[in-house]
Amino acid sequence: MKTILLPIYNGIRAKNFFYTYIYTGLTGEPNLRLVIVIPPSKLAFYQKEFGRPNVVFEPLEIVSESRFGRILCAIAFNFLDTDSVRLKQWWTYLKYGHYGKFLLKRAANLAFSGFKFPRSIIRFLDGFVALDPGVVKILERYRPDLVIVPDIVFPPDRIFLRAAKRKKFFVLGTIRAWDNLTSKGVIQLLPDKLIVHTHIMKELAVRLAGMPEEDIYVSGIPHYDIFFKPPLKSREKFLKMLGIPPERKIVLAAPFLYSHTSSSLKIINELTSAIDDGRLPKDTQILVRYRPGTPPIDEKLFRPSQNLTITKPCSQYFPVRNIQMSTKDWEFSPEDFELLMNSLYWSDVTINTMSTLSIDAAVFDKPVINVRFDADPQTPPKHSVSVLLKHDHYKSIEASGGVKRVWNMGELVEAVRRYLEDPSLDREGRKRMVEEQVEFTDGLSGRRTADYIKRILYENF
């Protein structure tokens, strides 16, 4: 029997694995055992939701990389020559201060821009980072034929990648998201083989990470397969479930930026006000969707309105002890997936700030509005939308012509009105966005990924 070992230390990684054909395809192999290392707080949940006869859930608390590992991670972040890294340097200064540290980081970033040798030095130094004894113990106990690292830039996953490489296990890594190669710093460790979603990501992996082209497999986005065969209710049933009259046009509003919500509140209140005073049609319904990590706004702060519906993106939250992560993690349920799919599919217009929701909506050919202003003039600089402008991964989204950027409240209301009147506006741009950022639209990316994993497993061992 062959054994695959992989860590799952975050709800996003769990969603992208358990709810795709990757998990179905691997657990369907009778001569294959999956050992999935997880936070202890999620053991009962995972066993109940995803237990299979050939799956072992191994709980292990990972608090952090070693002190030297954390220092090296901070250094590696600042040596990647991208606008996203420079934007995050500025954001860190706005958040924590220390202008001298900011200048030092920026100087290092600019001084070594375009050079490859910092990458080599960082990878050499990573060889001196202490291995996690718990991870080493699990690797030696199960002796896996293949170690899969779901996110090679994620600190808990990097701990497994580091230990597996030093102990001479074969490692297959993946890039979780479209921004990871440009916004997370220098990739400290490379796997033996790498799976990426698109050919754009492949080019970035070669250019920015130095991954050999022949060791990269382009699979498509497994967690987007569901978009091409979505679990849909009828429009009537979906709106009835949310208490929305069936004749209403739906504006899916997700104008949230991390934990700061004062601007989001003003935007939502302005939209319901625009419905009341006639700037938007009376049959418009504002359907609010939070980011999983955004704290909900006290509902008493919203304007009273029959044209406002508020939803929660997920219902399962778990405490996290890892000091290199958020202190709270979440998990999607099948019902959460259905809510997301139906909210997107039955919406008429979508609003977000700078989010993958733009791509999600474009797959369903829904008009996309991106907020580019702070509705609350008292917004602290560290929470300002302006801090996020010019991220590398989002430049192509804006260049596609598939999103409408709005720079004040008047432009926002007018954009909603125009899209409600004519949803075909910017359709070619949305199509271009999907072609570039999703690429594979056959709903088979999970199957391709699972087949590639099995091919690597059986051909190499």
QUIBELLIN-V752630 format. One record per helix or strand of 3 or more residues. SS is the DSSP state (hx for helix, st for strand). FROM is the first residue (numbers start at 1). TO is the last residue. If there is no record, write none. Layout:
# QUIBELLIN-V752630
ss=SS from=FROM to=TO
ss=SS from=FROM to=TO
This chain:
# QUIBELLIN-V752630
ss=st from=2 to=8
ss=hx from=11 to=18
ss=hx from=21 to=27
ss=st from=32 to=38
ss=hx from=40 to=50
ss=st from=55 to=59
ss=hx from=67 to=78
ss=hx from=83 to=96
ss=hx from=99 to=111
ss=hx from=117 to=126
ss=hx from=133 to=142
ss=st from=146 to=149
ss=hx from=155 to=166
ss=st from=171 to=174
ss=hx from=180 to=183
ss=st from=193 to=196
ss=hx from=199 to=209
ss=hx from=213 to=215
ss=st from=216 to=218
ss=hx from=222 to=228
ss=hx from=235 to=241
ss=st from=249 to=254
ss=hx from=262 to=276
ss=st from=284 to=289
ss=hx from=299 to=301
ss=st from=308 to=311
ss=st from=316 to=319
ss=st from=328 to=331
ss=hx from=334 to=345
ss=st from=349 to=352
ss=hx from=357 to=363
ss=st from=367 to=371
ss=hx from=381 to=383
ss=hx from=385 to=388
ss=hx from=392 to=399
ss=st from=403 to=406
ss=hx from=409 to=421
ss=hx from=427 to=437
ss=hx from=445 to=460
